Amino acid sequence: MTASRLEQSLGYTFHDRALLLTALTHRSYSSPHNERLEFLGDAILNAVIARCLFERYPMLPEGDLSRLRANLVRHAGFDAAAAVVMRVYESVLDQLTPDQGIKDAKTRLQEHLQGMRLALPKYTLAATEGEAHAQQFKVVCVIEAFKIHTEGAGRTAVLPSKWPPNEHW
């Protein structure tokens, strides 16, 4: 199959023709070849298929899911998978602003306070609820310089390497 026929069948025109040719070149034929791209593509394809199977078959054990995934990805190709992923994410990528949303709220707060030469907030784990696989954490945040005492809850709690429960870290 030629590069042009591949583009036609995928419904996608590659902007970097050299990268496309590299992706289509086996190492036994020439260099540069597609092994590094194949490594990346295999990982992406495995992750996409694994999630799909995980959600579609919630009661299937891990071993069966692994065998199904292995069988499916042997028949799917990187270019086809990349085209699907790009079609799904293209509108989201077009709306991205590189300086927006890169850092989480906790990091932005701490950097803001450090920029003002103020002490970092003190965090206290107030409660942990729920099953181990779906825990909900309640955390108290105190910013002494502004006399702020607030609470938040979520599915994750970033804890330092040494932390006793219900104490400051």
Stockholm file with secondary structure:
# STOCKHOLM 1.0

chainA/1-169         MTASRLEQSLGYTFHDRALLLTALTHRSYSSPHNERLEFLGDAILNAVIARCLFERYPMLPEGDLSRLRANLVRHAGFDAAAAVVMRVYESVLDQLTPDQGIKDAKTRLQEHLQGMRLALPKYTLAATEGEAHAQQFKVVCVIEAFKIHTEGAGRTAVLPSKWPPNEHW
#=GR chainA/1-169 SS CCHHHHHHHHTCCCSCHHHHHHHTCCTTTCSSCSHHHHHHHHHHHHHHHHHHHHHHCTTSCHHHHHHHHHHHHTTCCHHHHHHHHHHHHHHHHHTCCTTSSCSCHHHHHHHHHHHTTCCCCEEEEEEEESCGGGCEEEEEEEEGGGTEEEEEEESCCCCCSSCCTTSBC
#=GC SS_cons         CCHHHHHHHHTCCCSCHHHHHHHTCCTTTCSSCSHHHHHHHHHHHHHHHHHHHHHHCTTSCHHHHHHHHHHHHTTCCHHHHHHHHHHHHHHHHHTCCTTSSCSCHHHHHHHHHHHTTCCCCEEEEEEEESCGGGCEEEEEEEEGGGTEEEEEEESCCCCCSSCCTTSBC
//
